[in-house]
Amino acid sequence: MTNSSNERAILAAEALKFVPPLIRKSLFNDKNFIEEYSLKTEVMITLGESDVSVQRSDLFDAVRTILAGKASVKLNDVEDRTWNLTNNAREGEFPNFVLSSDQQQLMLPDFSVLSGDASTRIRSLEKSASDVNLPLSAQEKWRSILLERALEDDEVWIFHSDICDTPVHVERTIQNEIMASKSTVSSLVPYSQQYFERLVGIYDGSGSIQDYAVGTGSQIFKQLIEWRPYDGFLFSLLLSSHSALTTEIKADHLDRKDLVKAFDYLEKHGDTLSRIGAFEFGLRILPDRPEVEPFLLQLVHRIRDDDVEGAVSEFKLFSALFVLVDGELARTRLLSDKPPFYRRLASLAQAALIHRQLVQSEVNYDHFCKWVYKNRGEYFYMQSLTDMRAEPRWVPDFATAPQLQADFLGRIMIAGNNFQANLGSGELRDTILSDGKQSLIKRCKFPHPYFPGPLEGAEDSPSVLPNDLARIIEEQLDSDKVEAASFIALVNSAMIFRITSDQSELAAKALRLSNYTLANLEDKSQLLNILNGLATVAAASRNPALADELRILVRRYRRDSQYGFTAEEALKICLVASAARKELTEWCRFSGDWLTELAFDDLKENEGEVFHSHLLILLHSVPELWVSCARADAALRAWCFR
């Protein structure tokens, strides 16, 4: 090494000490970076669950020696204890590396990729790839290398990371950690875009879940079924967060035995999301696959009869898992450059994958849910409110267990109506389509089953506002006497029917003419319902004028001695109403100005601390907000440290 290159290496090594750990780790794994700065790395490997650590180069050299035919090799760990490495596999089997000492024996992974024999390396690749369903593109990349040579030391970790970065491997890891009672957020929600792309497919530029379903969704289902019909079918159902996706799941490769086995497993041990997907899928194929009929009613009962307020509610657990995954993705900003519906598709699929592993565990649902909301609830909620700029028809309150259950019951009724001819007669038909005591219609609280689902926030409602209801809204708002109750019909229709700009304009006009006073207001609860409802109307109809008028109305009642509400409640109204402006610059200006106004308001008790916490997460989610929220941040910091 020349003096010049030596100096570069020293400077680079010193500079890396000040680099964040994740970036430093990434740079150390970049072969080009290491070679450019002539850096030498000594990597230590901790073996499995033990406290035994060895130098990577020593271990891999010993493995190469064993693969070359030597019976055993001596190896020292970092504490200078001597170990004996052997291959205990029989002839013709894959290597079975064992590291043993006088008192301990450790099983090592398959390091056949270090073999000098190309056929051994390729056999190992094919076995590992088939085991975890490694994508074809990744298989071809490693195949081209392994056909030519064995992997180098730094490539082995990358290869094994690629194998681990798959839904199959992550599912096993989560299962093992749950059994050992030591799960971590990082294992439940991998910090890897590649992982989520393998779970739900690579985002293809689609503007809606319908387009995504017939494109990437259809392709990933096809690949999963071709990999392994039974296992692939179960993994496909993790993507059941929208009926457009379950429509693309096919049963051609599944024989009767596997299909019955899958439905039986889902009914007894499955996750909530896969159950609704299995029902929609099963009802669609029922004429050709009558063997699924006995399971359909059982799936409906499992969904309908879940006590969402109970201590062991599956919907409560699934809701918490959705918040955990989506909140963690918000915290790490993973998938932040993708549309909200794609990120939620990934979040719901991962939540379902975790759910399957928890169903048979002894986890305390109540304790787990409380832990989730305490640690990731705020990230989830703030991120979801900012998502409304792109997808204004879904609000974070729809992630609750009761609403998720209502959404699933609505999907069952829609599927029943779409496939009435497949239902025949009997209890299943009566449960879905009739209005008897145990029917879904009687068990659902209107209008909750008709609210948009988590992946439908960007879509206009398919239901046109009925003429009679449109006339009532017009009569109530275009009147000389406008009172609080005048807005109720419009507010209640916002999430069910398509609200036009004309109806939003009527509401804006009514607020102006009433001098921003709601006559005959019953109580604070009614006030907040109207304010939140009008914010939703402004967002869903993309009407900035109504959002502007609503800001004045909130200002007026925020300071009202009788009806005044908290800064946190005002913040939510602000962010929902801000979704009336779709363009990022306009959204940042409007929401930032309103948030700044609230930050300089008279804050009570711990309002400033809560507000500042929310604001920091908003700024983390949308850094562009700093331009219009810097003053708000300064004001709240001053309040918190007063």
Summary of the structure (lengths in Angstrom):
residues: 642
radius of gyration: 28.9
end to end distance: 57.5
largest distance: 96.4
contacts: 2058
relative contact order: 0.05
helix: 64%
strand: 4%
